[in-house]
Amino acid sequence: MLMEEEKAILVNLPTSVRGFVFTDDNGDPRIVVNARLTREQNRQTWDHEKKHIASGDMHEPNYIEYK
């Protein structure tokens, strides 16, 4: 299970979407990972999204990684 200080949410997403990060109503980061992918793919996604949290990307109003 993916657990660290940010809460991970496991959701069935289209396989083209590995995951994403957003802020909840309290402003806390939440990482969503795709339940249809492997544990290793989700670990890689987790690490990738943690980098977005560390750099504050989700607070940039014009930031979109994928369109």
C-alpha positions, -999 to +999 in steps of 0.1 A: +000+000+000+012+035-008+013+055+024+033+085+034+024+119+047+002+126+016-029+104+014-030+082-017-063+074-033-067+043-055-092+048-083-101+030-115-090+054-142-085+050-179-052+032-184-039+062-203-040+081-169-014+069-144-024+094-117-025+130-106-023+153-075-048+178-062-054+197-030-084+188-009-108+213+008-083+218+036-055+225+011-037+192+018-022+173-012-039+141-023-024+117-048-047+097-070-032+066-086-047+042-111-061+010-095-058-007-130-021-004-131+006-025-113+020-018-079+053-008-095+036+016-120+018+032-090+050+035-070+065+054-100+034+075-103+035+082-066+072+094-068+064+115-099+034+132-081+055+138-050+078+158-071+049+180-082+040+185-045+075+194-036+078+220-064+043+234-057+029+227-092-007+222-080-007+258-067+002+272-102-032+281-118-019+276-154+000+243-148-014+214-168+009+184-174-014+167-198-041+181-220 
